[in-house]
Amino acid sequence: AQSDFKDGLEAGVPEGIEVAHKFGEREIEMRKQVHDCGIVYFPDNPYLLCVMTRGNDVYKLARAISEISKMVYEEVESRRL
């Protein structure tokens, strides 16, 4: 919950929703990887989400993670009882 990477999973959920996550970056054979996995503390229904990416632009990879996180959050919210 104290990660300093705010551009992945955390960027895809509304402010005030806690996310305990771990991220990693690496480069293999000139291709970058950005991964972000964690627990999103959705009210009364926390869930796990792990998004792993690879490509050439770290900023685009982080944006893809945040967009996927947002889509998942919205889906979980739409199923709220």
HUSULFEN-V74482 format. One record per pair of residues at least 12 apart in sequence whose C-alpha atoms are under 7 Angstrom apart, sorted by the first residue. I is the first residue (numbers start at 0). GAP is how many residues later the second one is. D is the distance in Angstrom with one decimal. If there is no record, write none. Layout:
BEGIN
I/GAP/D + I/GAP/D
END
This chain:
BEGIN
0/17/7.0 + 0/18/5.7 + 0/19/3.7 + 0/20/6.1 + 2/18/6.7 + 2/19/6.8 + 6/55/5.9 + 6/56/6.9 + 6/59/6.5 + 7/28/6.5 + 7/54/5.2 + 7/55/6.7 + 7/57/5.1 + 7/58/4.5 + 8/27/6.6 + 8/56/6.1 + 8/57/5.1 + 8/60/5.2 + 10/55/5.3 + 11/54/4.5 + 11/55/5.9 + 11/57/4.8 + 11/58/4.0 + 12/56/6.8 + 12/57/5.7 + 12/60/6.4 + 16/24/6.2 + 16/25/6.7 + 17/22/6.3 + 17/23/5.4 + 18/19/6.7 + 18/20/5.7 + 18/21/4.6 + 18/22/6.1 + 19/18/5.4 + 19/19/5.2 + 19/20/6.7 + 20/15/6.8 + 20/16/5.4 + 20/17/3.8 + 20/18/6.2 + 21/14/5.8 + 21/15/5.6 + 21/16/6.2 + 22/12/5.4 + 22/13/4.2 + 22/14/6.4 + 23/12/6.6 + 30/23/6.7 + 30/24/5.6 + 30/25/5.6 + 31/22/5.5 + 31/23/5.4 + 31/24/5.6 + 31/26/6.8 + 32/20/5.5 + 32/21/4.2 + 32/22/6.5 + 33/18/6.2 + 33/19/5.3 + 33/20/6.3 + 33/24/6.9 + 33/27/6.4 + 33/28/6.9 + 34/16/5.8 + 34/17/4.3 + 34/18/6.0 + 35/14/5.8 + 35/15/5.5 + 35/16/6.5 + 36/12/5.7 + 36/13/3.9 + 36/14/6.2 + 37/12/6.3 + 50/14/6.2
END
